């Protein structure tokens, strides 16, 4: 646990620095161009590389020393930030450089995250994996709360000062990794079991419960991306930008508290029950977002919804770390990341036309649904977005029902643990299921 604490502290500081930089660069692009499209492209560049390269990152994590992969990723991200700092200092920063930097950083983060998750089982005993994965979820809360700090820093030290802070945070992360004395087993296998990008997918197909879990998370991430992309416009439809900042911080507190709870608790013994609970409660809280144009309602519903993320993510990652053969763990994590997030860019592309071209006209005072659903959630500006939240929440509840109906998913905790299973009990990486 002490080894993990050293690594975790370094990575948490690094994430804080990166989140600050991501926010201020987005502000710089939007203020400089006035274009929502150019602003959204930053998010697109920050998501797509990680999805496309995740299977390769998993193969690398299974083949090479995972600490060295993390060191290389942190160092590379620091170099990218340093180059941005040079551009800012010489007054030559351009929007295209922000896009390239976002894509490069996303690529490095993909390799870093998968190596990190594959490294954790070698750092801590299996009985503490749930708590450790819960602590790792704190980084999401930090990322959401970062805009409040970044906004203040932007006024105090400017863009250049924030970039300097990010570079220093990267140095701290690298130093923590160098100081941590990692045990045997922290590196990937160099044997034949670590070869072949398709081995991760074949292993998953040989463990059908985990494959269904991956599919469920793929649908969930799509729904989450739709809601996440529209929550700020929803709030701004009835509140001021200052209120938006407060509500975003409140949402981040839900993630942060959820990470603390999971860090202390570790999750239920049957991890799949935590996933079912997160799915069902998440659907209820998304529906609550839609019921009234009220900051007080969002102040309750948003943190409650985001509290479910650490519960679900902790249970899912812990299941994978305990059930998957360590020699193929990196590739399985890579495939799971790629498959479960593949639809998120699609969500980012469709939410604008869906909201402006379909939902908002339907919920206008004279719209087609004004006399029916309008009586429930109201009509006028922003109520079309509320309609989307209502539909997404109902779909998430339907996803919960579907997941519960899958016997292989309900019994996924009964798969043999990788640490104790005999070779005959382990799913065969070469065997597939239709």
C-alpha positions, 0 to 999 in steps of 0.5 A: 500500500505504501508503494501505491501511495507514492505512485498515486500521489504523484499521478494525482498531482500530475492530473491536477496540472493537466486538468488546469492546462486543458481548461485554460487552453479551451478558454484561450481558444474560445475567447480567441476565435468565438467559435463553439465548433473550434472549442468542441474540436479540442474535446474531439482531439482529446478523445479519439486518439485514446479510443483508437490506440487503446488496444496498442497501448494494452499490447505495450503494457503486456510486453514492457515494463509498466513503470517505464511506460508510465515514465515515458508517458509522463515525460512526453506529456511534460515535453508537449506542455513545455513546447506549448509554454515556449509558444506562449512565451514567444507569442506564437501559440496557434489554435492548430497547436492546441489541437495537436497538443490535445491529440498527443497528450490523449495518446500518451494518456491512453498508454499511461492509464492502461499501464497504470491499471495493469500495474496496480495488482502488482502493487497491492494485495487483491483484498485491497484492490477495490479500495485502491481503485476507489482512490484512483477515481478521485482524479475524475472529481479533481478534473471536474473541479479544476475549472474553479481553480484554473479560472482563478489562476488564469487571472493571477498568473495567466496562461503561461503560469498555468503551463509552468504549474503543469510542467512542475506537476509532471516532474513531481509525477516522474519523481514519484515513479522513480522513487517507488520501489516496485515488486517483481511482477510489475512488468509485463510478460516477455513470453509468447503470451504477450504477443498479438493485439487480438489476444485481449479480444479473444480472452474477453470472448472466452469470458462471456460475462466480462464481454457482456459487461464491456458491451453494457459500458459501451452503451452507458458511455454513449448515454453519459456522453450525451448527458455530459455534453448537454448539462452546461447548456441545460443549466445556462438555459435558466441560470447565469454563468456564475451559477453554472460554475457553482453547479459544476463544482457541486457535481465534481464534489459528487465524484470526489466524495464517491471516490473517497467512499469507494476508497474507504469501502472498496465496494460490495463483495459481488462487484456486479451488484455495484454496477447494477446499483450505479446503472439504476441510480444513474438513470433515476438521477438523470431523469431528475435533471429534466423535471424543472428548470431549477438550480436547486434541483441540479445541485442535488441531481448532478452530484448524486448522479456523478457519485455513481461513477466511482461505484461503477468504475471501481467495481468494473476495473476491480473485476477485470484486475482480479479475473483476467490473466495477468499476462494478458491484462494490459491487452484486455484493459485496452480492448475494454477501453476501446470498445466501451468508449467507441461511441462517445465521439458519435455522441459528441457529433449528434448532440448539437443537431439532436438538441437544436434541430429536434428536441428544442422545436418539440418542446417550444410553447407551440411544439408538438410535445408542448401539451403532453410532455410539456405539462411534465417538464415545461416548455420554452428555452432549454426544455428540449435539452431537458427532454433529452435528459428524460429520454437518456435517463429512461434508456439508462433504466432500460439498460439496467433491466437488460443487464440484469436479464443477462445470466452470465453478467449476473454471475460474473463474480463467480469466474475464477480469480486469475491469481488462484485459478488453474490453467484449465480454469482460465478462459482460453485466449485462443477460444472464441464464442459466437 
